[in-house]
Amino acid sequence: MTAKLTKELAAALHATGDSELEVIDPETERTYFLVDSDTHRQAMEALRRQQDRDAIAQGIAEMEAGDGISVEDARKLTRESLLARGQ
């Protein structure tokens, strides 16, 4: 869903220049930040990259701690699972 800004919010957003605009929902008291779409996309992509790095680091730590299974065992389990589905 896309909502249009009120004239008041648009004026406040323009007054911030390149900064974000902090707004509060009067019903929930939750705070939101209005930013342009390019800034939002860049922030979301940076967050995804960081989450990927964190997941990889966690996987390496688990592997080094002896948790998990070898690639060979994972392939064997995958092969067995695929064969079982084919029956």
C-alpha positions, 0 to 999 in steps of 0.5 A: 500500500502506498499512502500520500503525505499530507501537505503538512508532512510533505512540508516538514519532510522538505524542510529537513533537506536530505535528512530523515523525518521522524514521525509519531503515530498518535494512536500507538505512540510508535516512531517512524522515520520517513526517508527517500526510497534510494536511502531505504533500498541502500539501508535494506541491502546493507542490512541483508549483507550484514545478516549474510556475513553474520550467518556465515560467521555463525556457520564457520564457528559451528563447524569449528566447534564440531557442530554440523555435518560434513559436506559429504554427509550432507550430500548423502542425506540430500540424495537419500531425501530426494530418492525417498520423495521419488517413491 
